[in-house]
Amino acid sequence: MSEQTAIQAGEGLNNKLATLRRHIQHTIVGQNQLVERLLIGLLADGHLLLEGLPGLAKTTAVHTLADGMALSFRRIQFTPDLIPGDITGTDIFLSQQGEFKFIEGPIFNEIILADEINRAPPKVQSALLEAMQERQVTIAGITRKLPAVFQVIATQNPLEQEGTYPLPEAQLDRFLMKVELGYPQQDDELEILKRETNKLQTGERASGLAVLTPDEIAAARNEVNQIYMDEMLQRYIVTLVNATRNPGAWIAEAKDWLAYGASPRATLALARCARALAYLRQRDFVEPADIIDLTYEVLNHRIGLSFAARAEGINSRQIIQQLVDTVPVP
């Protein structure tokens, strides 16, 4: 491919991503950060955990994202009575043929919406863990590969804990980012009301555009991997992540705030997300702001608050923000 052809292909991918963003924003009002994080997850080839109260358009946003791509999509409603086979699939005995046949479960799709993921019991979480990390599932001793493009976007409610199972740290670490959603601004909520009223009066419904194909997503991810990151910024990422393991070295009063810090997977995730954000901002290099903008969402689910921090009313956002403010920016 010539340099001119490569440039044209890159511009085409950027245009399609911009179209996909507009398609999502046509349905989702005011959640610009959520839309950007969904695109970052797609470009960085990572799973996302969306946390927010009911009615904040978490499920709708994922549906709309899937509608904008030529990918297979399945929504799995997690409940306490779910078993691993409901997700991965199972062997069914065919009496007429006298043999077993494997029936694929919903996990064999490209975009998976794991709705209310914390309502599933530990055995289901374990089955999902292999799929998220290894991009494969093992049933009855046989390992089956998942699609080349495979992304889990999970949702959970931060308040209602009855009948829920906290996600194990090992599974939380597999999520590229944990994105927290808040209530919309009053002007945005008014726009939501107007759009819904218009839909009821006109019967208008958004249709899927199928903007991106699997090959185009792979091409965009390859371009993201080529985004330049200076070694000083790489050292900055490593320093930020290491600061969560020994916060007292940076903030004296934070010595006993964390029970454990982020793993090296956080370092890799922050670098991948920063490159994806730079790509979305149409730059071929990473700036410190790209890293700082994403630090909280990459780290917040990978650190454990101590009893002392909880007793003092300290939360993960305050700790991470103080570390970002303290660690020197290159």
N, C-alpha and C positions, 0 to 999 in steps of 0.2 A: 504494500500500500504506500503510495507516495505521500509526502508531507502534506501537500495540498488536500489530497483525499482524506487524510486523517483529520485535518482541521475541519473539513466540511462535515465529516461523520460526528466529530465532537460537538460541533454547533447544532447538528440535528438532534443529538441526545439531550443537550441543554434545553432546546426548544420543547422537546417532548416532556422533559421533567417539569418545565414551566407550565405546560398545558395540564399535566397531571396535578400540579399544585393548585392551579385555578379550578380544576374540576372538584377537588376536595373542598376548597374554600367556598365554592358555590353552594355546598351543602352544609359545611361546618362554619359557623359564624364566630369570629373572635378568638378562636383557639389557634392563633398563628404559630405559637411555639409547638403545640402538639403536631400540627401539620409538618413543620420543619423536622421534628424528631422522627416522625414516621418515614419521611424521605431519607433521613440520615440512616435509620435502621436498614432500609432497603439497600442503600448504596454501600453501607459498611458490612452487609451480610451478617446481621446480628439480630437476636431476638429482643423484643421489647416488653416491658411490664408497665402497664398503664394503671395508675391508682387514682381513684377519685370517687366522689359520691355518686349515687345513681342519678341519671338525667343529665350528665355532663358530656354526652355525645361520644363516649369512649367506643362503644360498639358501632355506632353509626359511622365514626371516622374510619374504622378498620374496614367496614363494608364498602365505604366509598373508595378507599384506597384500592381494594381488590377489584372493584368495578372498573377502575382506570387501567387495569393491566390484563393482558391475555394470559392469565394464570388460573389454575384450578384453585378453588377456595372452599373451605368448610368451616363452619362454626360449630364448636363443641361446647355444650352447656355442662359445666362441671357440677356434679351433685355428690352427696355423700355415698350414694349407693352405686356409683360408677365402679367398674372393674377394669383392669388393664386391657383386657380383650376388647372392650367397647371402643378403645382408642386405637390400639395397634392392629386389631383384626384377630381372627381365630381360624382354626381348622374345623371344617364341617364335614361330617361323614355322609357321603352320597351312597345310599343303600343300593341303588340301581347299578352304579358302576363298581360298588364294593371297594371304594377308596376314599381317602380324605382329600378335600380341596381347600386351599387357603383362601379365605375371603378377606380382602384388604379392609382395614379400618380407615377412619377419616384422616389419620395421621399421614396417609400416603397422598396428600394434596400439597400444593406449593405454598399457599398462604393459609395458616391455621389461626383462627380466632379462638383462644382458650378463655371463654367467658367465665368470670368468677372462679379463677383457677384455684384459689385457696379453699374451695368447698370440696375438693377431691381428696380422698384418703391417701396415706403415704404410699401404698402400693401403686396407685395410679401415678403419683408424682415420680416414683422411681422409673416407671415405664417411659414417662415423658422425658426424663433426664437423659436417657440414652439417645433418644431421638434428637434432642436439642444439641447435645455435645458431639455425638458420633455421626449424626445424619443417617442413622440406620436403626432398625428394630430387630430384636432377636425373639423369635417365638418358637417354642418346642425345639430349641437347639439350632434353628436355622436363621441365619442373619440375612435380612433383606434391606437393600439400599433405598433411601428416600430420594425424591426428585433433586436434581442439581440445584434448582432454586427452591429453597425451603426456609420458611420463616414462621416462627411462633410469635404472635402478638397476644399477650395475656392481659386480662383486666382483673382488678380486685377492688373491693370496697374497704376503705381503711377503718370504718367505724363498726359495722355490724359484724361481730366476731362469733356469734352463736352458730354452732354447726359448721365451723371452719377449722382448717388445719393449717397452722403457720408453715410457710414454705421453708424447707431446710436450707441452711446456708449454702450447701453445695449447689442447689438448684438456683438460688438467687444469683450466685456468681456466674451462672450461664447466661443471664440476661445482660445484653450489651448496655442497656440503660433502664432505669426506673424513672418514669415520667409522672410527676404528680400534677393533677388538674385541679384548678380552683373554679369558683363561680365566675360567670362572665360579667363584664361591666354592664351597667344599666343600658347604655346605648346599644351594645351588642345584643342584649336580651330583648330589647325592643325590636331590633332587626330580625331576630329569630321569630318573634311573634308575628311580624308583618309577613315574613316568608311563609310561615305555616298557614296564615290566613289566606294568602294568595293561592297556596296549593289546594286548600279546601274549596276555594271558590272556583278555581279554574281546572282542578284535577291534574295539574302539571306535576310530573314526577321526573326526577333526574334519571338519565339513562347512562349505562356503562359506555365508556369510550374505547376501552382496550387500547390505550395509548402505547404502552410498552410491551414488548414480547420478551420471552426468556433470553433470547440471544442479545437483545438490546440492553437488558439488565446486566448480563455478564460483561458486555462491552463497557458499560458505564462503571461497573465495579473495577474493571481493569484500569480505566482512566483514573479512578480515585486512588488506586494503589500507586500510580505514577506521580501523585502530587508531592512536591518537594517539601521536606521538613528538615530544617537546619539542626545540626547536632546540639546546639545550645537549647533548642526547644525540646529535643528528645531528653536531654538531661533535666530540663524543667519538669517534664512529665514524671520522670523517675523520682525526682525530689518531692513532688507533690504527693505521689502515692506512698513513698517511704515516710513522709511526715505523718500519715495516718497510723503508722505502726509505732511511732515514738513521738506523739504530739507534744509531750513535755519538753522536748528539745527545742521546740519553736515557741510554745506558749506555756509558761511555767504552771499556770493554774489548770492546764489541760492534761496534766500528767496522768491523772486517774480517770479521765473521762471515757476512754475507749477500752473495751475488753479485748478487742482484736482489730487489726487494720485490714486494708485492702490487699488482695493477692496480686501477683504479677499479671494475672489476667486483666486486672484493672488498668495496668500500664498499657497493655496491648489495645484494650478497648478504647482508651482515651485517645491514643494515637490514630486509630482507625476512624473514630468519630470526628476528630479534628480535621483529618484529610477530607472526609465526606462533606463537612460543613464548608470548608474552603472551596470545594468543587461546586457546591450549591451557590456559593457567593461568587462563582465564576472567576476564581483565582487558581493559579497553578502552584501555589505555595501556601504553607500554613503560617498564620500569624498568632502571636500570643493570645489575642482575643478569642480565636477559635477554640483554644484549649480551655481558657477561663470560662467561656460561655457554657461549656459542657461538663465541667468538673463535678458539679453537684450531682447531676443525673447519672454520671458514670460511677461515682463513689458512694452515693447515699445508701444503697442497698448492700454494699460490700463491707461496711464497718459495723461493729457491734457496740452499742452504748453500754457503759458500765452502770452498776446500781448507783454509784456516786453521782454520775451525770444525770440520771433520771431523778434522783432525789433533789438535785439542784435545779431541776426544770430545764436542763440543757438538752437540745435536740441535735440531730445530725446536721441539719442545715446550718446552725450556728457554728458548729465545730468546723465544718468544711469551709465556711465563709471566712472564719478567722485564719485558717491555714492558708487559704488563697491570698488573704490580705497580708500575711506575714512572709510567706516564701517569696524571695526576690524574683521579679519578672525579668527575663533577659531582654 
